[in-house]
Every structure is written in structure tokens, then in C-alpha cells.
Amino acid sequence: MAKGIYTRIYTDIHQRISITRHALLQAQERNIGDADHIEDLIRTARVVRFGKNHAKFISHNGVTCIAEITTTDIIVITVERGNTP
């Protein structure tokens, strides 16, 4: 496993959720939450696909996670707070 990646496996999603160190630091800086909060957001948020392998996970309170999606992993790249479209 790469250094700086936080990983948990959820059987209900059938994909491993990995959160980069960069995304965790951004979440802390922006007072969004910790890794558990980000994982809950991934499981419950609205998904908007863009590009070939990327998606935005948009929560009802305006927190957005940008992630790369592969066949086995969801890799959270960045976390931001903004307006919901």
C-alpha cells in the first residue's frame, strides 16, 4: 500500500475506499471532519460522474469529495466545501 493512503474495506460498496493524505489534511484545514466522516459521505452522498474514471460525491450540506474510481478502489483525491448544484 502506498504511503499516505488511508484505507478501509466496505462489503456493502464492494470497493475499497482509500483517502489520500492530501484529502485528510484538506478536510482538517476546512473543518470538514475526519476519515470516518469522509467515508460516511462516500456511502451516502449523491454521485456525479465526470471523465472516464472520476466522480464527485456531493453531500446535502455542501461537502464535495473528488475521487478516482477503479474496479476495486474509490480513491478520494480532494475534499472541499462549496455550493451544491
C-alpha positions as CSV (number, residue, x, y, z in Angstrom):
1,M,0.0,0.0,0.0
2,A,1.3,3.5,-0.9
3,K,2.5,5.7,1.9
4,G,0.0,8.4,2.8
5,I,-3.1,6.5,1.9
6,Y,-5.8,5.6,4.5
7,T,-7.8,2.6,3.5
8,R,-10.9,0.7,4.7
9,I,-12.9,-2.0,3.1
10,Y,-16.7,-1.9,3.0
11,T,-18.5,-5.0,1.9
12,D,-21.7,-3.1,1.1
13,I,-19.9,-1.0,-1.5
14,H,-17.8,-3.8,-2.9
15,Q,-14.9,-1.4,-3.4
16,R,-12.1,-0.3,-1.1
17,I,-12.3,3.3,0.0
18,S,-8.8,5.0,0.1
19,I,-8.3,8.5,1.3
20,T,-5.1,10.3,0.3
21,R,-3.1,12.1,3.0
22,H,-3.8,15.3,1.0
23,A,-7.5,14.8,1.3
24,L,-7.3,14.2,5.0
25,L,-5.2,17.4,5.5
26,Q,-7.7,19.4,3.5
27,A,-10.6,18.1,5.5
28,Q,-8.9,19.1,8.7
29,E,-7.9,22.6,7.4
30,R,-11.5,23.2,6.2
31,N,-13.1,21.8,9.4
32,I,-15.0,19.2,7.4
33,G,-14.2,16.2,9.6
34,D,-12.0,13.1,9.9
35,A,-11.7,9.9,7.8
36,D,-14.8,8.4,9.2
37,H,-16.8,11.5,8.2
38,I,-15.4,11.3,4.6
39,E,-16.2,7.6,4.4
40,D,-19.8,8.2,5.5
41,L,-20.1,10.9,2.9
42,I,-18.9,8.5,0.2
43,R,-21.5,6.0,1.2
44,T,-24.5,8.4,1.5
45,A,-23.7,11.3,-1.0
46,R,-25.1,11.9,-4.5
47,V,-22.6,10.7,-7.1
48,V,-21.9,12.8,-10.2
49,R,-19.6,11.0,-12.7
50,F,-17.2,13.1,-14.8
51,G,-14.4,12.0,-17.1
52,K,-13.6,8.3,-17.6
53,N,-12.6,7.4,-14.0
54,H,-13.6,10.2,-11.7
55,A,-16.7,11.2,-9.7
56,K,-17.9,13.9,-7.3
57,F,-19.6,12.7,-4.1
58,I,-21.8,15.6,-3.1
59,S,-23.4,15.7,0.3
60,H,-26.6,17.5,1.3
61,N,-24.6,20.0,3.4
62,G,-22.3,21.1,0.6
63,V,-19.2,19.0,1.2
64,T,-17.8,17.5,-2.0
65,C,-15.3,14.7,-2.4
66,I,-13.5,14.3,-5.7
67,A,-12.4,10.7,-6.2
68,E,-10.9,8.4,-8.8
69,I,-12.9,5.2,-9.3
70,T,-11.3,1.9,-10.4
71,T,-12.8,-1.6,-10.5
72,T,-11.6,-2.3,-6.9
73,D,-11.0,1.1,-5.3
74,I,-12.5,4.5,-4.7
75,I,-9.6,6.8,-4.1
76,V,-10.5,10.2,-2.5
77,I,-8.2,12.8,-4.0
78,T,-9.6,16.0,-2.6
79,V,-12.3,17.3,-0.2
80,E,-13.9,20.8,-0.5
81,R,-16.8,22.7,0.9
82,G,-18.9,24.6,-1.6
83,N,-22.3,25.2,-3.1
84,T,-24.4,22.2,-4.1
85,P,-25.5,22.4,-7.7
